[in-house]
Amino acid sequence: MSGTEESFIVGLIGEGITASLTPPMHEREADHQGLRYIYRPIDLTLLGRPGSDVGALLRWGRDLGFNAFNVTHPCKQLVLSELDEVSDDAARLGAVNTVLIRDGRFIGHNTDFSGFGGALAGGLPDAALGSVVQLGVGGAGAAVAYALLKAGTAKLTLLDLDPLRAAERAAALSAIFPEQVITAGTPADLPAALPDADGLVHATPVGMHSHPGLAVDLDLLSPSQWVADVVYRPVETELIRGARALGCPVLDGGRMAVGQAVDAFELITGIRPDAARMLAHFHELIEQGR
């Protein structure tokens, strides 16, 4: 459907999201597609509203003519009870980050997992998935683990500072993927788990501008292993830089950030965007200090 026939009003609901790169990425791609598309952040922090108000915000948005919303922390689980329909993958994950409004109904999807899955397939197309170690299972980590298993990972080792959270995630995923081996542990298990792994995924906040550092001892890595990081501010984390210097194939967090936006854009508009163009725009925004 061309932009002359329909316009799109989209919002992002979450805490501290005024500087999110998702709105400009969506709007620029819509311009290229010839669509009328407005994307606005709805920052709960600035509004002084709790995450539990997500349902009221969705209903107001529907009444005001919004077509869809992305939702992020702390609303990805809270929003579930407000929806009329949820995709199978989002239901299994227990988290929604994209809500479509169709004929007055709220339909939930999750593009965090598909965004990582697409990033992995596009950025590391030859990655071996026999055995993967993942560090961090909260938030984005839950979606990443699901994506790895959907991509065919035979053995997934989940390590988290909270052993109960790791164990609960492993048990939940084992029920969904009974043919695959999923184990849980803590970062202390990394030296024992990593030597036999084909790849490592880092999904903790360590490495972000606000949490600089390394969560992984680079001496544990081998050039034969691939390394993926979900942190994208900065895109070049210490882990990505160090792994690349060792000769490891790497996947930076920018690809997942763009991948979830690509998939959400397609759900909202019905048009598959140009992923390479959106990735290039993402890097432009990062370089501009956005």
RAFEN-V570430 format. One line per field, one symbol per residue. ss: DSSP state (@ for helix, = for strand, . for the rest). phi: phi as a letter, one per 40 degrees, with the letter a starting at -180 (. if undefined). burial: # if it has 16 or more other ideal C-beta (glycine too) atoms within 10 Angstrom, else .. Layout:
ss = ???
phi = ???
burial = ???
//
This chain:
ss = ......========.......@@@@@@@@@@@@..========@@@@...@@@@@@@@@@@@@....====......@@@@@..==.@@@@@@....=====..=====..@@@@@@@@@@@@.......=====....@@@@@@@@@@@....=====...@@@@@@@@@@@@@@....=====.@@@@@@@@....====.....=..=......@@@.....====........@@@@@@@@@...==..@@@@@@@@@@@@@@@@.....@@@@@@@@@@@@@...
phi = .ccccabbbbbbbicgbdcdccdcccccccdccgbcabbbcbcccccgbccccdcccccccdccgccabcbbdbbccdcdccccabcdcccccgabbbbcbbfgbbbcbbbcccccdccccccbcbccbcabbbbhbcfcdcccccccccchdcbbbbbaccccccccccccccccbccbcbbbabdccddcccdcccabbbbbcchcdcbchbcbcccccbdcccbbbccbbcccccccccccccgccbbcccccdcdccdccdcccbgbccccccccccdcdccccgc
burial = .......########.#..###########..#.#.#.#.####....#.#.##..##..##...#######..##.###.##..##.##.##.#######....###############..##..#.#.#######.#############.#.######....###.##.###..#....####.#.##..##..########.##.......##...##...################.##....##################.###...#.#..##.##...#....
//
